[in-house]
Structures are given as C-alpha cells and as structure tokens.
Amino acid sequence: MRGGGGSGTFYFLIDVSKFSGSAEELAYELLLKYNIATVPGIAYGESTKNFLRFGIGVENLSDIKNSLQIIKNLCS
C-alpha cells in the first residue's frame, strides 16, 4: 500500500507476534519487497511492540486484500 494518510484514513493494529522476527523487521520487509507501508507498533509504546499499524485510506479493496494476505502469509 502506498503511504499518505488523509482525513478519511482508518488505522488498524495487526498482531504480528507469530512472525519469526520483530515487527520492525516485518515492516522493513513489507516495504522493501512488497511496497506495503506500515508502522511498527513499538512507536506507540511497549504494549504494542508485537503489532503493526496498518492504514487504510484511498487504496482500492483489491490492494487492501492483497496486502493483508501477504501479512497473513508472512505471519503463519
């Protein structure tokens, strides 16, 4: 998903604790390999360190579904 939040953007925290590395490593991989921009949860405090913040704004439904499927596959 391409970045750029707007006034109509919704944000979700996705549990990525099943990923073999850290949320930061996953965020980096998603960005470099899949062009999916997320924010590691640790940016919002220790209690969210195993999460990624995922923004859904102007992206089309197909891109959202594909992005979520990629994250799911990497965390299983």
N, C-alpha and C positions, 0 to 999 in steps of 0.2 A: 504494500500500500504506500502510496506516496504521501509525504508529510503535508503539513499545512492545515492546522485546525482552524475552524471558523466558528461563528456563533451557533451553528447547527450541529456541532460535533458532540458525539456521545463518547465517553471513555469507559472502558471496562478493565478490571484487573483479572488477569487469567492466571490461574495456578499452574506453574511450570515446574513444580518440585520433582516430577518424575523425569525431567531432563537430566542426562548424565553429568552435566556441568552446572555452572551457575547461571542465573538469569541474565547476568551481564554477557556471558559467553553466548547464550542463546540469542540475545538481542543483536549482538555483533554478527553472528552467523545469518540471522534472518535478513539483516540489512545488506550484507555483502553478497550473499548467494541468491536471495530471493527478492530483493528490493522491497522488503517489508519493514517499515519503521515502527519500532516500539520503544518504550522506556522501561528500563529495569526498575522493579518495584522498590529497590533499596533507596532510590531517590526520594521516596516518600516515607521512609522510616524503616527501622529494623523489622517491624511486624509484617511488612510486605516484601521482604527480601526474596521470597520464592515466587514472586509474581512478575508479570509484565503488564504494563499499561498499554492498552490497545485502543486506538482512536478510530471511530467510525464517523465519517463526515459526509463528504461528497462522493465517496467511492461507490461504484456500482455493486449490486448484490453479488454478482459473479466473482468479482475481485475479493470481496469480503469472505465469501465461502471458501475460495481457493486459499486465501491467507490463513484462515482458521484451520483448514485441513492440513496445511503444511505444519503449522504449530502443533497440532494434534499428533501428526506422524512423528515429529521430532521428539515428542514427549512420551511416546509409548514404547 
